[in-house]
Amino acid sequence: MELKHVEKCCCVIKVSGISERKRVSCSGVVVHPPSGTVVCTGLPFCRVVAERELLSSDTEVLFPRSFSDKLKIRVCFSESGRSKSTRQREVSGKLLMLVNCVEFKQAFLGVYQETDQWRFHGDDDEDAELIRDAKALSWFAVLRAGVVVNNCTDPGTIPWQRSSSLQKGCPVVACGSPFGSLCLDLFFSTLSRGIISNLAGQDNAVILTDARCLPGTEGGGLFVVEATGCVCLIGLIVSPFGWKSNEWIGLTLVCSVDLIFRNVLRCIGAQDPLCGVLVQKEEADLRMSSTAQGSEVVRHPTVCFVDSGQVWGSGVTVTTRLVVTCRHVVGGKSSVTLKFHQGGRVRDVVGDVLFSTKASSPYDLALIELRVPVPEAVIPRMSHSFDLAISLNGQPVMLQTTCAVQAGASGGAVVQKHSGELLGIVSSNARDLASSVTYPHLNFIIPVPVFQRLLQEFHKTRNVNVFSVLNNTEKDVKRVWRLQGAQSKL
């Protein structure tokens, strides 16, 4: 499927009958246009379950009889007219089932502990239902629209791909309608590019992406972009936003559509509402894309977790025994613990802080020597391309990126997409101190030319004093990094 057809496979679901004053809407994906079969988030329907305790139990599936008789569903999708203009059409919909993706639930509960102060809902205290909904993120709805949807060029099911074959860094496109049914003429089926930021759980049930999504896109689709330019559905948007310890996290939470389909098929043995949707001969063609990514595997530098006791962050291995990180990550300690993820296991290594820049230095850097080498570490190739860097006298002194940088990313690596070459070390994201608002998509990077030559000299001499030049920078360099100063509100 071509990228231009993605928006035609997405829709908006309106749910009413929940209460007299509230109507709820979300995004959805038309997975089988000939039958009008739609999958979306189950959250709008969780409010009309007759026995809400079923949502927090081990229940795997709920059928229409478990819901209020007042439930009304409308499905909005786009269709092309004779003049090739696109318009929205609204039809009635029918709920076939609500299915619990148990693999996603297990992985989600294992990663996002309540004790870590994770939240996946807004700050509107009056909407207590929204907070309860956050406990039902693993539920997904299967609907039948009251009309055949003839929007996609493919006569069958839209192509989809197993999440187990995904890798971090794969390019993706998210499609959903920000704010649901509000201003459909402006926001219907909005596209947002990004990459797969991380994966977790059985067969990668939990997918994280930095593709920017907004409330209302829940239930929309995440599509992987293959090397050929074609796209395949890989997941449904679960929550486009989240907070950890009151800090906004600029990553979108997604559930593998492969596992949603598996749970649907597993649950239809005893009941039969889906047999007319996915199991009929002409509709049994839910298929996996077998197209390979078609590109060489890019080796990224090994990044480790750095824990100084009170502060934690990331670090980049530059040799099998040396790690570069940030000054504020080591927290003034003489030794720190580093955690390396190798072969599915986490290995702890103690490291000694050989050098740390002074607080007055604009370069927030530190060098750690491991007491035990890590021979499996991927040593980065340093990039020599800095056309878009902020430079002084021909020397790069700062990079700015729109990557989603969260707490804990300090000291991590920023790499070239296609080559894996190390561009620099994450120093910080942007934060408005006056309003205590963090901007994860605006951040500042220390480019490798700042410390590459010093590392080479240290390798020859073993004299840590070669790094002291970082404490004696020009005034112009400090001016570039002036937002770090106490007088700045950022």
N, C-alpha and C positions, 0 to 999 in steps of 0.2 A: 504494500500500500504506500502511495506517495504522501509526502508530508502535507500537501495541499488538501488531501481528503480527510485528514485527522479531525478537523473541526466539524465536519459533516457527520461524524460518527458519535459526537457527543451531544448531550441534551440536558435539559433542566427538569427536575422533578418538583412539583408543587404538591404538598400534602396538607389537607384541611380536615376539619372534623376533630382535631385534637382539642381545641378549646374555641370558644366563641370569639375571643379577641386575638388569637394567634394563629398564623399560618406559617408553615415551615417549608423551606425549599432547599434544594441541594443540586449538585451536578450528577450526571450519570453517563454511561457509555452504552450505545446500542451495539451489543455484541453480535446480534444476528438480525440484520435489517429485514429480510423477507418475512420474518415472523413478528417483528417489532419487539424482540426480546432485549431487555435492558437490565443492566446490573448497576447498583449504586450503593452508597453507604446506607446502613440500616438505622442510623441515628434518628432520622425523622419519624420512623415507625416505632422506635422503642418506647415512645411516650404513650402509645395507644395499645400497648400490650396489657391484656386483662390482668395478668399476674406478673408484675414487674420483677419479682424475685427469680423468675425463670431466666432472666438475662444474666444474673450473677451466679447461676448454678452451672452444672455441667451439661445443661441442655445444648444440643447441637443444631436443632432446627425448629422453627416455629412456622405453622401453616396459618392460612387466613382465619380459621376459627378462633385463634388466640388473640384476635384484634377486635377493636371496637367496630360495631356496625356502622358508625358514623364516618368511618374512614373514607375519604375521597382523594383520588390521585389524578393529577393532570400531568401530561408529559409534553414538554415543549422541545421542538427540534427545528432545524433549519431545512428549507427545501428551495431548490432553484426554480425560478419561474421561466417563462418563455423568453424573457428579455435577459436571461442569465443573471438577473439580480437575485439576491438571497433574501428570503423572508422567513419569519418564524411562524410555525403552525403549532397549535395546541390541541391535543386529543386526550381522551380519557385513558386511564391506565388501571391495571388490575395487579394487586399484589399476589404473587404465586407462593413465595416462601421467604423467610428470613433465615439465613444460615450463619452459624458461628464458625469462623475460621480458627480452629483450635491451635494450629501451629503458630499463627500470628499472635494469638492471645498468650501462649506460653512464652514466646520470645519477648513479647512486649513487656509482660510482667517481670521477666527476668532482667531486662535491661533498664526499664524506667521505674525504679523503686520510689515509692511515695516518700520514703525517708530522705531521698535526695531532693525533695521539693520540686518534683516535676509537675507541671500542669498543662493540660491540653484543652483549655476552655478560656473564655474571656474573664474580665474583671467585673462584669455586671452582677452585682450581688442579688438583684431582684430576680434573676433568672436561675433559680435553684435547679430547675430541670436541666439546664445546660451542664451544670456540674455533675449531675447524676448521669447524663448522657456520656460523659467522659469515661465512665466505667463500662461502657458498652461499645467501645471502639472496634471490637473484633467482629461485629455483626454486619452482614451485608444483605441487601434485598435483591430479589429477582422479580422483575415486573414484566408484564405483557402490555405493550401499548396497543390502543384500539385501532391501529392502522398499520399497514405495511410501510416501512420506512425505506424509501428508495433514494438514499443519498450517497451510498458508497458505490464505487465502481465494481467491487467484487460482489458476485451474486450470493455468496454464502456468508459465513462468519468472518468477521474481521481477523486478520492474522495476529497471532499472539505468540509469545515466547516463554519458555520455562525460565523461572527466576534462578534456578540452580546454575545456569550457564552464564549468569551476569558477572561482571567484574567492576570493581571500583574504577571510576574514571570514564565509564562508557557515556557517550553523549545521549541525552534524553530530551524529550519535549513533553511538558505537562499541558493538558487541555482541560479547562473547567470554566465555569462562569462565576467570576467574583461577585459576591453578594447575592448569589442565587438568582431568584426571579426579579430582582431589582434592576431596572433599566436594562432590559435585555437587548435593546437596540444598540447600547454602548458596550456591554460586557459579555455578550453571549459567546461562548466557546473561545475564550482568550487563550493564546498560546504563550508559553514561557519556556525558554531553553535553559539547560543546565547539564549537570553530570550526575552519575550515581556517586554519592558521597560516602556511603557505607552500607553494609549488608549484615544481617544478623538472623539467627534462628535456623530451623530446619529448612533446607532448600532455599535459603535466603527469603524467608517469609516476610521479614521486615526490611524495607528498602528506605533509605534516606537519600534525598536529593536536594541540591541547592537551587533547583528551579523554583522561582518565586511564585507562590500561590497565596491567595487571600481567602478569608472566610466566605463560604458559599461554593468553593471549588471542591468541597468534600464529595467524594463519589466520582469525580472526574477521572480521566485516564492519564497514566504515565506511559509514554511510548519511547522505546529505545530506537535510536537512529543508527541504522546499519551502514557499513562502509559504502554500500551501493546507493545510499540516499533514501532507501525505503525505510519505513517505520513499522514496528510491531508493538502491540499492547503488552505491557509487562506488569502493570499494577493499577490499583485504584487508590486515589488520594484519601487518606484517613483523616489527617489533621494538617492543615496548611501552616500551623504555627504552634509554638510551645514556649513555655517558660521554665527555667531552672533557677531556683532561688531568686525569683523576681527579675531575672535577666532574660530578655527575649532571645530565642534561638532561631536563627534564620534558615532553618532546614525544614523541609516538608516530609511528613511521615506517610509512607505508602505501604499497602499490603499487596503481596504477590497475587496477581490474578490467576496464575496457575493453581495456587493452593485454594483460592476461592472456588474455582471450578471443580477441583478434586473433592472439596467438602460438599459441594452441591451434588455431585454424582454419587458420593458415598451415602447421602441421606435419602435418595429417592427410591431406595429398595423397598421400604415399608409403605411409603406414600407415593402417589403418582401425579402430583400436579406439574412436575417438570417433564414428564414423558412426552407431552405434546410440544415441548420447547426445544430440548437439547437431544432427545433420544430418538426422535423419529428419523427415519432414514434420510430424508432430505435435510434434516437439521443436525445430524450427528457428525458434522464436519468441523467441530471445534478442533483446530489444528495448530500445531506448533511450527513456528518458523524454523527451518533448518539452515537458513542462510548464516554462514559464519560471519564474524565481524570483519574478516578479510584484511586485517592489518596485523603487523608484527606486534608481538607482545613487548610493551615498553616497560623497562625495569626502572622503578622509582627508588630513590635512596631510602635506606632503612631509617625509620623514625621511631623513637622510643618515648616512653612515659618517664618523666623526671619528677621525683618526689623529694622535696627538701624537708618534709615534716609538716610545715604550716602552709607552704605554697607548692603548687604542682603545675606542670606544663609539659611541653614536648622538647625533644632534642633530635638533632640530625647527626648520624654517624658520618664522619669525614675520613676516618681510617678505622681499622678493626679495634682500635683502643681509644680513639678520640671522638668526643661528641661536642658539637656546638649547640648552644642554647642561649637563652636570654639571662641577663643579670638578675632581673626580678624573679625568675623561676628558681634560681638556686637560693635566693633569699638570704644571702650573706653567710651561708653554711660552708664549711670546709670540705664536707663530704655529703653525697646525696645517694639515693637509691634510684636505679634506672630499671625499667621493666621492658623487656623485648618480647614481642609476640613471634614465636617460631614454631612452625609445624603444629599449630593448634594449641600450643602451650605457652604460658607466660614464664619467662626466665628473669629472675632478679639478679642484678649485678650492682655492686657498690662502686661508686666513682668518686675520685678526688677532684675538687675544684682547683684547677691550676691557675686560672686567671679569671677575673671579673672586672669589667670596666667600673669606673667611679660613677657615682650618682650624677655628677656634673657632666658626664660624657653623653652626647646625643645618641651614641651607639650603645644600645642595651644588649650587650653580648657577654657570654661567659664560655670558658673552655673547660671540659671535664675529661679526665683520663680514667679509663676503666681499669680496675684492679685485675680483671680477667678479660682477655680479648673475646670479641664476638666474631669468629671467622666467617659466619654465615652472612654477615652484614653486607648489604649492597652499597658499595662506595660510589658516591655520586660523581658524575661528570659535570664540571662547572661550565655554566653557560657563558658565552662571549658576546651574546646579542642583547644589547640594552638600549635599543633605539628610542623607547618610550620612557626611559628612566629620567628622574630629575637629576641632572648632572651639574657639577661645578668643575671648571677647567678640564672638561672632557672626561671627568671621573664620575661614574654613577654614585650617588649618595643616598637615594631613596627611590623605592618603587611603591606605587599605590595600586591596589587590586580591588576587584569587586567580589572576590571569593568570600564565602561565608566563614568568617573567623569568629570562633566562640571562645569562651573561657577555657583554657587548657591548650589552645592552639599556639600560644606564645612559644617561640623556639622551634616551631615546626617548619617544614619545608614548603617552598613555593617552587614548582617545577614547570618546565616547558611541556605543553600538552603532548606533542608528537614525539619528542626525543627523550623526555624524562630528565633532561639536564636541570641541575639546580640553579634557580634564579636568585634565591635569597632566603633569609630567615624571617619568619613572622615576628614582628615586634609588638604590634598592638592593633586593635580595631579602634573605631572612633566612639567616643562617649561624651555626651553633653552633661557636664558636671552640674549645671544649674537645674536641669530637670531629671537627672539620673536616668537618661535614656541612652541605650547602647545601639550603635549602628553596625551590625555585623558585616554588612556589605561595603563598608568603607574602611580600609585598613592600610597599614604602613609596614613596609618590608625593608630589611637591610640587605642590599644587593651583595652578591658574593665578591665582587672586586674589592669591597671594603676590607675583607679579611682573608682572601685567597692567598695573596702574596705573603702575608704574615704567617699563615699556616705552612707554606712551603719553607720559609726561613726557619720556623720553629722545628720542622722535620729535620733540617740539617744541623741545627745548633743545639736544640733542646733547651734553649734559653727563653723562658716565658716573658722576659722583659721586652721581647720584640713587639708584644701586643700593647705595650704602654703608650704607643703612638696614638692609640684610639682614645686616650684620655686628653690628648692635646690637639684637638681638632680646630680648624679655622672657624672664625666667627660666622662665616657664611654657611657653614655646615650646621652650626647650632641654630641659625635662623631658619633653615629648612625644616629642622626638627623642633621648632619653637613651641608647638602645641603640647609638648611634654612638660613645659614649664608650669610652675604653680600659678603664674599670673594668668594663664589661659583658661578659658571656660571649657575648652575641649581637651 
